[in-house]
């Protein structure tokens, strides 16, 4: 099986740019969702590098199941659940009792999500840079 970690991390970097662009454009719900995608793909890259297939979309689970020497610290792990909460509600009107996603996400949400994604991406890139 081919290892595709470089593809995963490359797409994570693109997702981060898209999350930043969406935040600047006022599409805060999409910024939050794509920030979650960035973090998910960055964590997936670490699993892929060692030849493991990690299924699922939970950033926290993906980070917690890394090898001990690859796992991030508490601050990054604490940010993961917030990103995970953006996976469905940021995209689907039925994520809330009424209304639609853009009514529930604001600039502060997007800024936090992008910041969390940046931290997770930086961590994963640092681990990938190790020999």
Backbone bond lengths (Angstrom), bond angles and torsions (degrees), N, CA, C in turn:
res aa  C-N    CA-C-N  psi(-1)  N-CA   C-N-CA  omega(-1)  CA-C   N-CA-C  phi
1 X - - - 1.446 - - 1.527 109.17 -
2 X 1.294 116.17 129.70 1.464 121.07 179.96 1.523 109.83 -70.90
3 X 1.316 115.18 139.41 1.457 119.83 175.58 1.519 108.19 -86.60
4 X 1.283 116.21 130.32 1.463 121.07 -172.94 1.522 112.24 -119.42
5 X 1.306 118.01 24.84 1.462 120.37 -175.95 1.521 112.96 -59.10
6 X 1.324 117.42 -34.06 1.470 119.37 178.86 1.527 111.25 -65.66
7 X 1.316 116.91 -35.84 1.464 120.67 177.01 1.533 110.73 -66.70
8 X 1.322 116.24 -42.14 1.466 120.55 -179.39 1.523 110.91 -63.99
9 X 1.328 117.79 -45.09 1.466 119.96 -177.87 1.532 110.44 -70.69
10 X 1.324 117.16 -34.76 1.467 120.20 177.52 1.532 110.18 -63.10
11 X 1.323 116.91 -43.27 1.469 119.35 178.76 1.522 110.86 -68.54
12 X 1.322 117.80 -34.77 1.474 120.55 176.45 1.527 110.28 -60.10
13 X 1.329 116.89 -41.51 1.470 120.46 178.60 1.531 110.94 -63.14
14 X 1.313 116.50 -41.33 1.468 120.54 178.10 1.525 109.86 -65.42
15 X 1.326 117.13 -42.98 1.459 120.36 178.88 1.524 111.07 -59.45
16 X 1.337 117.45 -39.15 1.462 120.09 178.36 1.527 110.23 -61.31
17 X 1.312 117.39 -44.02 1.470 120.56 177.82 1.522 111.18 -61.10
18 X 1.318 116.94 -41.25 1.462 120.86 179.23 1.529 110.15 -65.54
19 X 1.318 117.44 -40.50 1.469 120.66 177.56 1.522 110.32 -61.80
20 X 1.323 117.03 -42.41 1.469 121.25 178.53 1.531 110.82 -64.29
21 X 1.330 116.37 -43.85 1.465 120.82 179.26 1.532 111.33 -63.40
22 X 1.334 116.58 -42.29 1.467 120.26 178.44 1.521 110.98 -62.64
23 X 1.327 117.19 -39.02 1.469 120.19 178.68 1.528 110.30 -63.45
24 X 1.328 116.61 -45.04 1.466 120.07 179.32 1.525 111.71 -63.02
25 X 1.318 116.97 -31.84 1.466 121.81 -178.20 1.525 112.88 -85.95
26 X 1.326 117.44 -1.17 1.455 120.30 179.36 1.512 114.99 82.44
27 X 1.312 117.11 11.65 1.468 121.38 176.15 1.533 107.39 -93.85
28 X 1.311 115.53 70.72 1.456 121.49 -169.53 1.520 113.05 -67.13
29 X 1.329 117.28 -36.85 1.463 119.20 178.87 1.529 110.55 -63.93
30 X 1.323 117.32 -40.15 1.465 120.41 179.07 1.516 111.31 -72.07
31 X 1.308 116.87 -33.73 1.460 119.83 175.07 1.525 109.84 -59.98
32 X 1.328 116.19 -45.49 1.466 120.28 179.98 1.524 111.59 -63.48
33 X 1.327 116.54 -44.78 1.466 119.29 179.96 1.526 111.27 -63.39
34 X 1.311 117.51 -47.00 1.464 119.87 -176.61 1.535 110.93 -69.59
35 X 1.319 118.18 -29.61 1.464 120.48 173.66 1.530 109.73 -62.78
36 X 1.331 116.27 -40.86 1.466 119.85 176.11 1.523 110.23 -61.87
37 X 1.326 116.56 -41.65 1.459 120.71 179.28 1.529 111.84 -63.29
38 X 1.318 117.11 -40.12 1.459 121.89 176.50 1.525 110.12 -57.12
39 X 1.318 116.44 -50.66 1.464 120.75 -178.10 1.528 111.30 -64.16
40 X 1.313 116.19 -41.22 1.466 120.75 179.37 1.530 110.49 -60.67
41 X 1.312 117.06 -46.65 1.462 120.65 -177.69 1.522 111.96 -70.07
42 X 1.324 117.36 -34.94 1.462 120.46 177.30 1.526 110.05 -63.51
43 X 1.327 116.64 -44.77 1.462 120.10 178.24 1.523 110.82 -65.81
44 X 1.310 116.36 -39.54 1.470 120.84 177.44 1.528 110.80 -59.36
45 X 1.327 117.37 -36.15 1.464 121.12 179.53 1.524 111.37 -58.13
46 X 1.322 116.82 -38.87 1.463 119.40 179.65 1.522 111.42 -67.22
47 X 1.313 116.75 -40.75 1.472 120.09 176.30 1.529 110.42 -63.71
48 X 1.316 116.12 -44.05 1.470 121.25 -179.09 1.531 111.87 -62.16
49 X 1.325 117.00 -37.79 1.465 119.44 -177.75 1.521 111.58 -59.38
50 X 1.303 116.66 -36.36 1.461 118.09 -179.80 1.530 112.62 -92.05
51 X 1.333 115.70 9.04 1.459 120.30 174.49 1.507 114.40 84.82
52 X 1.336 117.08 12.66 1.462 120.74 179.65 1.515 109.50 -95.54
53 X 1.318 115.90 144.49 1.457 120.13 173.23 1.511 107.24 -101.84
54 X 1.302 115.78 117.68 1.460 120.68 178.92 1.515 108.36 -107.03
55 X 1.314 115.79 116.31 1.451 120.33 -178.03 1.514 110.00 -97.55
56 X 1.282 115.53 154.12 1.455 121.35 177.80 1.512 111.09 111.51
57 X 1.308 114.74 170.01 1.455 120.69 -175.58 1.519 112.78 -116.93
58 X 1.312 117.36 0.83 1.454 120.44 -177.99 1.516 112.15 -78.93
59 X 1.327 116.16 115.31 1.465 120.90 -179.94 1.524 110.15 -62.27
60 X 1.320 116.96 -43.94 1.466 119.69 -179.57 1.517 110.79 -58.32
61 X 1.314 117.21 -48.84 1.465 120.18 -179.96 1.521 111.47 -61.59
62 X 1.317 116.68 -42.09 1.468 119.65 179.18 1.528 111.36 -61.89
63 X 1.317 117.19 -39.35 1.464 120.46 179.53 1.529 111.66 -73.24
64 X 1.324 116.74 -40.25 1.465 120.18 -178.57 1.521 112.87 -68.46
65 X 1.321 117.82 -24.14 1.462 120.61 -177.82 1.527 112.68 -95.38
66 X 1.319 117.05 8.87 1.464 120.22 173.19 1.523 109.73 -70.43
67 X 1.308 115.95 163.67 1.464 120.41 173.93 1.532 108.16 -61.45
68 X 1.319 118.54 148.56 1.468 120.88 -177.69 1.533 114.59 -51.26
69 X 1.313 117.71 -39.10 1.467 120.09 -178.86 1.532 112.93 -77.50
70 X 1.327 117.43 -3.61 1.463 122.11 178.76 1.532 112.78 -106.50
71 X 1.323 116.29 -15.71 1.464 120.06 -174.41 1.520 111.65 -68.66
72 X 1.326 115.48 141.97 1.468 119.38 177.16 1.525 111.20 -77.65
73 X 1.313 114.49 170.48 1.448 120.82 177.17 1.516 112.37 -76.70
74 X 1.330 114.20 179.03 1.460 122.09 -175.63 1.526 113.11 -57.79
75 X 1.315 118.38 -41.28 1.464 121.00 -176.91 1.531 111.32 -59.64
76 X 1.315 116.45 -43.14 1.466 120.26 179.82 1.524 110.26 -72.46
77 X 1.323 117.21 -42.22 1.465 119.39 177.65 1.523 111.35 -61.56
78 X 1.329 117.41 -36.19 1.462 120.74 178.75 1.528 112.04 -67.58
79 X 1.324 118.12 -25.80 1.468 121.85 179.92 1.524 111.80 -79.08
80 X 1.314 117.84 -26.24 1.466 121.77 -174.11 1.531 113.95 -58.98
81 X 1.336 120.18 -45.21 1.468 118.44 -179.45 1.530 113.59 -61.78
82 X 1.316 116.39 -32.99 1.467 118.51 177.56 1.528 110.02 -63.38
83 X 1.317 116.98 -42.51 1.465 119.73 176.65 1.526 110.86 -64.82
84 X 1.326 116.44 -41.09 1.460 119.60 -179.65 1.526 111.89 -60.19
85 X 1.322 117.61 -32.36 1.472 120.60 179.58 1.523 111.95 -67.57
86 X 1.314 118.77 -14.28 1.465 121.69 179.53 1.527 112.73 -89.97
87 X 1.315 117.97 -4.90 1.466 120.36 -172.95 1.536 112.93 -62.22
88 X 1.303 119.04 -46.61 1.472 120.75 -178.36 1.530 112.31 -101.11
89 X 1.329 119.89 -52.38 1.471 119.36 -172.95 1.525 114.91 -59.87
90 X 1.318 117.74 -27.78 1.466 119.65 -179.32 1.522 112.23 -70.66
91 X 1.320 117.03 -14.09 1.468 120.37 -175.83 1.514 114.66 -115.66
92 X 1.304 118.10 -23.88 1.464 120.51 -169.49 1.524 112.60 -119.99
93 X 1.329 118.54 126.65 1.456 120.64 176.64 1.530 113.07 -56.72
94 X 1.320 117.60 -30.48 1.465 118.59 -179.06 1.534 112.35 -79.41
95 X 1.334 117.06 8.43 1.457 120.28 172.40 1.519 111.50 -75.91
96 X 1.328 116.62 -9.22 1.457 123.12 -179.81 1.523 108.90 -132.85
97 X 1.318 116.46 160.19 1.459 120.64 -178.85 1.522 111.98 -62.92
98 X 1.338 115.93 -35.24 1.457 119.97 177.77 1.525 107.81 -151.55
99 X 1.309 115.73 166.86 1.455 120.38 178.93 1.525 112.46 82.68
100 X 1.307 114.16 -167.58 1.456 120.74 -177.25 1.523 108.49 -135.29
101 X 1.336 117.73 161.80 1.460 121.36 -169.91 1.524 116.23 -51.95
102 X 1.323 118.34 -42.50 1.468 117.83 -174.62 1.531 112.62 -65.52
103 X 1.332 117.55 -15.62 1.467 120.34 175.82 1.529 111.95 -76.04
104 X 1.308 117.41 -16.54 1.457 121.45 -172.04 1.526 114.15 -109.20
105 X 1.311 118.04 -7.15 1.470 121.57 -176.89 1.517 109.44 -118.51
106 X 1.318 116.20 133.58 1.447 120.97 -179.66 1.515 112.41 -124.26
107 X 1.310 114.43 -177.04 1.462 121.10 -177.41 1.526 112.24 -59.06
108 X 1.311 117.01 -41.71 1.468 120.26 -179.66 1.531 110.99 -62.64
109 X 1.331 116.43 -39.10 1.467 120.18 177.24 1.520 110.55 -60.95
110 X 1.327 115.62 -46.58 1.461 120.48 -178.41 1.526 111.12 -64.04
111 X 1.323 116.99 -42.28 1.465 119.95 179.63 1.523 111.17 -61.34
112 X 1.322 116.51 -43.45 1.471 119.84 179.39 1.524 110.69 -65.65
113 X 1.321 117.06 -44.00 1.461 120.54 -178.59 1.531 110.65 -62.68
114 X 1.318 116.79 -44.93 1.470 120.54 179.09 1.528 109.96 -63.03
115 X 1.306 117.16 -42.65 1.463 120.51 178.95 1.529 111.33 -61.80
116 X 1.320 116.74 -43.54 1.468 120.58 178.07 1.533 110.58 -62.73
117 X 1.323 116.16 -43.78 1.467 119.91 179.57 1.529 110.94 -62.93
118 X 1.317 116.63 -40.55 1.470 120.23 178.21 1.518 110.48 -60.14
119 X 1.318 117.44 -43.81 1.456 120.77 -179.84 1.517 112.36 -64.22
120 X 1.312 116.98 -42.46 1.468 120.60 179.40 1.517 110.10 -67.75
121 X 1.323 117.39 -42.55 1.459 120.59 178.40 1.527 110.48 -61.50
122 X 1.324 117.46 -46.19 1.482 120.51 178.59 1.527 111.22 -57.78
123 X 1.332 115.83 -44.20 1.462 119.15 179.05 1.524 110.96 -60.29
124 X 1.313 116.58 -48.19 1.469 120.76 -177.56 1.525 111.48 -64.96
125 X 1.317 117.09 -39.55 1.462 120.03 177.00 1.531 110.60 -62.99
126 X 1.321 117.04 -40.28 1.466 120.57 179.03 1.524 111.26 -63.18
127 X 1.323 116.42 -41.65 1.470 120.01 178.23 1.523 110.01 -65.72
128 X 1.317 117.21 -42.63 1.474 120.61 178.73 1.523 112.74 -64.72
129 X 1.304 117.51 -25.96 1.472 121.30 -179.15 1.528 111.59 -76.95
130 X 1.324 117.56 -15.29 1.461 120.44 177.80 1.523 110.40 -69.83
131 X 1.335 115.34 148.59 1.476 117.68 177.96 1.514 112.89 -68.21
